[in-house]
Amino acid sequence: MTEAILVVPFLTFFAVAILEFGGMLWQREQITTGLRDAVRYVARCHTNTDPDTDPLIRDEAACDATARNIAYYGSVSGSGTLRVPGWDAATSPITIIRTSQAAQDVVTASTTHTILHSPLFGFLGIDDITVTLDHQQRDIGW
């Protein structure tokens, strides 16, 4: 009984810590996946605004808006539940930049998101954790 009284609090703390850190890592992975999906879409996006004159006219604003919907919601429509609670355009905007590097067109998306602290982190005195991520892909078009 004495051993159980000594060991149970430590095991409980470790179990809660594993769950909290696992949740934080899961949120980071969801943001990474959202950015990758958004950049993949932008790297291939061309909108046929006038197929008679040029079938590959790029409407960058429309491509970027759809890519952000894909990143935040996992859907083109931008509806449903967020991939990560609190990760949206108002709190953590996604910046999409197109550049040319060594004769290659490259698309880069980046975002910064603050993962809200958990009760365990608050108990340990750990503030909110800020995650800054980016993803880059070669622009190949459709």
C-alpha positions as CSV (number, residue, x, y, z in Angstrom):
1,M,0.0,0.0,0.0
2,T,2.8,2.4,0.8
3,E,4.5,1.7,-2.5
4,A,1.2,2.4,-4.3
5,I,0.8,5.7,-2.4
6,L,4.3,6.8,-3.5
7,V,4.1,5.6,-7.1
8,V,0.5,6.4,-8.2
9,P,1.0,10.3,-8.2
10,F,4.1,10.0,-10.4
11,L,2.5,7.6,-12.8
12,T,-0.6,9.8,-13.0
13,F,1.6,12.9,-13.7
14,F,3.6,11.0,-16.4
15,A,0.4,9.7,-18.1
16,V,-1.1,13.2,-18.2
17,A,2.2,14.7,-19.5
18,I,2.3,12.1,-22.3
19,L,-1.3,13.0,-23.3
20,E,-0.6,16.7,-23.2
21,F,2.6,16.5,-25.2
22,G,1.0,14.1,-27.6
23,G,-1.9,16.5,-28.2
24,M,0.5,19.4,-28.8
25,L,2.5,17.3,-31.3
26,W,-0.7,16.2,-33.0
27,Q,-1.7,19.9,-33.5
28,R,1.7,20.7,-34.9
29,E,1.4,17.8,-37.3
30,Q,-2.1,18.9,-38.4
31,I,-0.7,22.4,-39.2
32,T,2.2,20.9,-41.1
33,T,-0.3,18.7,-43.1
34,G,-2.5,21.7,-43.8
35,L,0.4,23.8,-45.1
36,R,1.6,21.0,-47.3
37,D,-1.9,20.5,-48.8
38,A,-2.2,24.2,-49.4
39,V,1.2,24.6,-51.1
40,R,0.5,21.5,-53.2
41,Y,-2.7,23.0,-54.4
42,V,-1.1,26.4,-55.2
43,A,1.8,24.7,-57.0
44,R,-0.7,23.1,-59.4
45,C,-3.4,25.8,-59.5
46,H,-4.3,27.5,-62.7
47,T,-7.8,28.9,-63.2
48,N,-9.3,29.0,-66.7
49,T,-10.7,32.5,-66.6
50,D,-10.8,32.9,-70.4
51,P,-10.1,29.6,-72.1
52,D,-10.4,31.2,-75.6
53,T,-7.4,33.5,-75.2
54,D,-5.2,31.6,-72.7
55,P,-6.1,28.3,-71.2
56,L,-3.6,28.7,-68.3
57,I,-4.3,32.1,-66.9
58,R,-3.6,32.0,-63.2
59,D,-6.0,33.7,-60.8
60,E,-3.6,33.9,-57.8
61,A,-6.1,35.4,-55.5
62,A,-8.6,32.6,-56.1
63,C,-5.9,30.0,-55.9
64,D,-4.6,31.4,-52.6
65,A,-8.1,31.7,-51.0
66,T,-8.9,28.0,-51.9
67,A,-5.5,26.9,-50.6
68,R,-6.1,28.6,-47.3
69,N,-9.5,26.9,-47.0
70,I,-7.8,23.6,-47.7
71,A,-5.2,24.3,-45.0
72,Y,-7.6,25.5,-42.3
73,Y,-10.5,23.2,-42.9
74,G,-9.3,20.4,-45.2
75,S,-11.9,21.3,-47.7
76,V,-12.2,23.6,-50.7
77,S,-15.4,25.2,-49.5
78,G,-13.9,26.4,-46.2
79,S,-16.6,25.0,-44.1
80,G,-16.7,22.4,-41.4
81,T,-14.5,22.1,-38.4
82,L,-11.0,23.5,-38.2
83,R,-8.1,21.1,-38.4
84,V,-6.6,22.7,-35.3
85,P,-8.8,24.6,-32.8
86,G,-8.0,28.3,-33.0
87,W,-5.9,28.0,-36.2
88,D,-7.8,30.2,-38.7
89,A,-7.2,33.2,-40.9
90,A,-8.0,35.7,-38.1
91,T,-5.5,34.4,-35.5
92,S,-2.8,32.7,-37.7
93,P,-2.8,33.9,-41.3
94,I,-1.0,31.9,-43.9
95,T,1.5,33.8,-46.1
96,I,1.9,32.4,-49.6
97,I,4.9,33.6,-51.6
98,R,5.9,32.7,-55.2
99,T,9.6,33.0,-56.1
100,S,12.0,31.9,-58.7
101,Q,15.1,30.0,-57.5
102,A,17.7,28.6,-59.9
103,A,15.3,28.7,-62.9
104,Q,12.5,27.0,-60.9
105,D,9.3,28.6,-59.7
106,V,8.8,27.9,-56.1
107,V,5.7,28.3,-53.8
108,T,6.2,28.8,-50.1
109,A,3.5,29.0,-47.4
110,S,4.2,29.9,-43.8
111,T,2.2,30.4,-40.7
112,T,2.7,31.0,-37.0
113,H,0.2,29.6,-34.5
114,T,0.0,29.7,-30.7
115,I,-1.0,26.5,-29.2
116,L,-3.0,27.3,-26.1
117,H,-1.5,26.1,-22.8
118,S,-3.0,23.1,-21.1
119,P,-3.8,22.7,-17.4
120,L,-0.6,20.7,-17.0
121,F,1.5,23.3,-18.7
122,G,-0.1,26.0,-16.6
123,F,0.6,24.0,-13.5
124,L,4.3,23.7,-14.5
125,G,4.5,27.4,-15.4
126,I,4.9,26.8,-19.1
127,D,3.4,29.6,-21.3
128,D,1.6,29.1,-24.6
129,I,3.8,27.4,-27.2
130,T,4.2,29.2,-30.5
131,V,4.8,27.1,-33.6
132,T,6.2,28.6,-36.8
133,L,6.1,26.4,-39.8
134,D,6.6,26.7,-43.5
135,H,6.4,24.4,-46.5
136,Q,7.9,24.8,-50.0
137,Q,7.2,23.1,-53.3
138,R,8.2,23.5,-56.9
139,D,5.4,25.3,-59.0
140,I,4.5,22.9,-61.8
141,G,1.0,24.0,-62.8
142,W,-1.8,22.0,-64.3
